């Protein structure tokens, strides 16, 4: 009997092992498909494995990604949610961002914002996190920006993918569509989303009615059996720049990982056919270059790429186009435009405005469309162009005729005819493209949340210089007018509380609101027996007030501590303090003595001027290097940090 049980248990273990090995082999095949961006093929296996009860952080990541990178963000929510909830310790920060974007696609904005708060707390140098923190009220701004366009569905859409509209010089709309490539070969090669490959088509525009005519494929050697997309035409219509798979000399090429990349090409019009197709010289076999946008004068070409030096998944670049048709070196548009996310599909209007799609700047979900205006040799901060052009899905490839105010863009939003659809619009109002901002907030007690009225609030520049000050009203509210694209420090003060500071980054066209919490001061003098001769800095648990080498000015970090001294002197108006300043051992003794005298006077001056303390309650002098707190004397070889320990001020209680 025991032998039979042993045989059965051994058989079951063997069977489970076989099933496990089989699942692992299937996952390996799926991973191979995933690596070459065959998301749909990989997803079929992942879904089947998941339905059979297999679970892992890696599986949930890849399932989420297979939908996310195909623009199906609402379906990626399920898997990213499982990932975040079930594997919080095995979570790359990038998945917090992707989960946030996916939540926006189903308009769960509060939850999306919480994910971005977590994202910022972990990676606060990421430009996407910085933009979120400085534009917390982004939904309100988008509402202010919305309603500037009226939309219409176009007649040219098919059941397949239609996108990347552009204007030629003959009144035609040129666009990319996968409607014509239905061969089994096309479907096998294009594994990303199992859609047929794209070709370039045109349709004439009836300007007054914004109606599109019959759709015709572009003639000549411009279309192949692989992808062609996103065109941009010269003013005379004789040259077109376009995107194509890495297909040169009738061969489809891939990078070292087997990934088929994108390249930019140029063709010339001969009669009614596009000929002389040539690859642009800054393409590469190891990165993609795509989505051209030529300026009205033809002197610069903008495009998207993930070339070395890019900040994110794709950045925007520009390159000079010389009269002889040669090119300069590509230039990255910089951190004001590019983030760690996707910046793509640029379009330069005749007036020089840059429109582009991004999921790195704060929007409604997926790719949103943004506009930035030229300023001297750069562009302004980008502005979300609002609804109804932007939605919670992917919105991209925007073009606009600034004379007629008629334009087109692409979206995969619900209600369309195919995978991506082209929408027409008419602009009926001007967009907000200038930044006017103020900061407002509420001063509260931490952790109770009680409103703290009549609190002092100070606005400082990023170097700690005071710009303005105010007092919170009976609801604890304060506000300051501020300039855009500058950093500030907000400092809140109230008797009996520790001073609090918050760094403010401004880069939106709306107000920035936040709460300033103040904690009761643990270093208060209540219930403490203090004798003359004691250092008030130690009693109040202050950080040591340091000075820079050979300097006597009050540093921003020292101001916070001096405010605590001021608060104590205001709370107890009878105490008197002797300020004793010290230097390190470097420089001659007499020089150090004079320097410490200046530091003592600087400290006293700050307390009197900034705190309104009567000067008669303060005395002080400099002690030079006569009272070192360590062994860093004239004969020692100490580090800068060790020397700095001696550059300090003390606050000795006299009575």
Steps between C-alpha positions, in 0.01 A plus 500: 500500500776743595685398186195583286468840672867558432454412132196732472671790677812454290285493185319820604827678576629387161184621325507837677868534411421426135219756501728756665778433248250526214373833632855627538577404139188681380601805698846487347344501152276789602799690636680459168197646322481781754865592450444559129184702578263229376266604779185332371664159452664522842177613663308193383737273689520727806120517527464124469766441766337757731158340456648169612597659832864589440599836651820701527608861495670447164184351347283789618753754376511350152126457474452862600771612257351300212187716526676823608732517199213427264303796631245281683555665836158413640591128466846546653337623825400145602854366489682801638248502787584137578869585480476795740272322748656154502869578443567839661859400586579394144396823334710712264414869539418518129197279565359755743506747211345255254232401750420868557466560125279192466274613785453833323373314194197391704482839675605378845697822546521501881661155500723599209623802697577280802719282280681811376549613862671165567695537176622845608591383853731237351642684199458873558757589233293342222367782283157337482481495879616862523236612249231315695599654835502849352167454317284323757196696387550385140139392449381853576751648258395255227139605559603866459680411177215285367234596250739671258420255218193338345545142373360295214553140396643468150376285213845362421527271804503124448466198727879494520754758621479852353727768643787746443319766294701772325444768236661507158513818288205404277226499759523128572505325834766230496475228763611146590260207488518122524181453295674369188744239632304187578745233397587227746864600466428848631317365800783265587770764476322772696461320831472806728120528473405257221387786278598502129790721403453869423512675164464868413175637356356838409157663494414849376362751753196717432618785720174677568311188603801314636385199295742239366480350153589167347793312652789412267833332567813710435671398178860410440760321707392652830279207609642153569365183660619630838410809707491852353361775718507864619590730212611862477516697172713788380316825422519438123380141542801356318660326799343276761656367818343185639541215747561142394615174655871440464453381140793585275607348169198269511610349832332531839766549767491479880722598792718258700194394703301412190275808526392668177556872552368814329692734273443830322508519122472771237338473156455737206196555281542422131177557309244348732728232647737499795848384400865521607428367850806554720578430863593797722861494625425516873303173498652200675476122511481518882231761575183641344456836327142586403213747451648793303374858522649756262489872581318733260829634360641148462811585702443266793358152542353385831464130584475243781775257593642282778859560385778510763460810716122474505342553839202270452339232286502754216614862495443784256793625293565756228759509224601772257423441130748684279421644153696222329285236673759393756438498875658627819528308826175406681435709813290378793226751590592474867338431836228763466350292219632147553431272795576140594177404322399529134519828310407433139314610184627862483334755272627852431231748394572785260527739796764278659290343773600146589218252558589151622366194681629397842422273791777653712334838545188502716182414310176307493653159428704332227650742250368855529563784257699806610602832350810707568578840350837629378693724740828639363715190439278257690139406569270587789381242748244269335127552552240224480254601223204363693181317409341398267821445301657327799327205663585224746635293207789562258470828305780588260619624156339846508515733196342844461451747214533826692326702228182294482525377862421151367708202598517127562633262763494129583355313797418147611213623720175311538238552230738487207475282193836326520812450707604866458280761336555846353280781631458846350463813711450872477669729750246746643704664775862574585694262721660607827871526418625749758573411857332700776525343838455544870563268791248456778478269797367427844705498821397214729619326814668167450366238561157625611427698183369792707497831311771743617380856441732802528810301410793678338569373146813609313577463129870457421690447179697179445805661665304574817454874444170637627271626221170553677320417824140478616283372785251214459135605537243362745474186283877453497520597132781700341597581139784658300534604138796317347677478167489190284797271448667607824571321826387641832504410868190542715571540873228499766557622857290522814583541866523165675551306175800386305550699179413303186626534145390364164675530163269625227558442128278706270443406138127515431245764408294463814527522875700254705335409829640303789477454875775623729503289820659638818602279791497612861854581603656223708770745588275741689611631838193381693568258783876530457736632764753719322789667676705798385798384297313226314493498120145572385578322172537173689188561708296565186660206320622723216717390215843661528502837322791477261668761280668459164879521482619860547137627504276662758161512326210292633445190285143385413539186712607716795195727462269214595687448827522872577123523461474256791718727714277792402187300588642418845593862568152614399337237719718596799561875477726515807780273385831651385751324276870530431588402142843339476641441153800284408724423204717207398877507539592594144626855435694714754364531854432874476311455174287224649419714802376781274302252286327354805411852616330558165312172537376590846382839376336341194312254722382773740398724209288219353318434830429872550400578140314182405354421841428847632691422823621796708876532455548555876414133555797388292873523547780316329856477389734295287739243643698423188659156514550502878217251578532216247261208551746249352875462447509680165759760602773669296713184498229255392395369160121495524228463241269787404219334694710486816607866465137604450410364845691792645334772286195546726298725727385431857215666689587519868214585737592795723172530694 
